[in-house]
Amino acid sequence: MILPESKTEIVRHSNKVVYDLGDKIAKVFNENKPVSDVFNEALNLARINEADIRSPKALEVSQVDGAGWGLLTSKAPGVTLEEKMNAEPQRFGEYLEQFVDLQIEIHGKTSPLLNRQRDKYARMIGGLEAINATQRYNLLERLDGMKKEFKVCHGDFNPSNVIVGEDGELYVCDWAHATQGSPAADVAMTYLLFALKSKEQAEAYLDLYCERADMPKQVVRQWMPIVAASELARKRDIHEDFLMSWIDVFDYQ
């Protein structure tokens, strides 16, 4: 993959840089990113497209000159829902309704070939060194006792990953963590992501989702220590204390 000189950097993370190429988007990963993860994200996108979920399409996976591997996707022109929420805080409630309705729509879909959520969580918790063996055992026991479901779950559903298209439609990007599993677990992850910035917004999100999806809040809260532990296993460090508090705050029964 050869990136044009006209490329514009959108965002930079520890393991990747995302570029706007005009009519396409390129994610360029550093050399520490396993090649299999890059191909898996492209495969996830293909399966999400087949599930009839509005999202970019994977176009190419290849090495990038002078860097690691890159993923080229189509582009949904527009702005993120996060940008709209920040620009018009007085309309947060309206935008939150759109966000929740979209997530409920996604949770109504199935994709039998996606990786299984509980297998991913079990693997991540089993290898988590930040907690002791007793805590790992309790978390894995809790995971094993949760209801088995097989709905499409984004795994990182937050307003920065929702594009408000120029056509008025909402599109969802960044499917690297997509699995098939429990919508309540996906909601727990979104709640944690909101809570990192605003506890008030997190509670507003949870109230609205549970009301519209007719889901008990207690079920979402049962998933929270599992989700927090899996996020901690990603070793991003920046929110370690916050995530540990969610693991420690719940009794394992």
Salt bridges, closest charged atoms under 4 A:
GLU9 OE1 - ARG12 NH2 2.81
ASP20 OD2 - LYS75 NZ 2.79
ASP23 OD2 - LYS24 NZ 3.23
ASP37 OD2 - LYS33 NZ 3.99
GLU41 OE2 - LYS27 NZ 2.50
GLU82 OE2 - LYS197 NZ 2.71
GLU88 OE2 - ARG91 NH1 3.12
GLU94 OE2 - ARG91 NH2 2.61
GLU97 OE2 - ARG212 NH2 3.49
ASP101 OD2 - ARG212 NH1 2.88
GLU105 OE2 - ARG54 NH1 3.39
GLU169 OE1 - ARG54 NE 3.51
ASP174 OD2 - LYS16 NZ 3.91
ASP174 OD1 - LYS27 NZ 3.05
ASP186 OD2 - HIS107 NE2 2.82
GLU203 OE1 - ARG221 NH2 3.58
ASP207 OD1 - LYS217 NZ 2.24
GLU231 OE1 - ARG234 NH1 3.07
GLU231 OE2 - ARG236 NH2 2.14
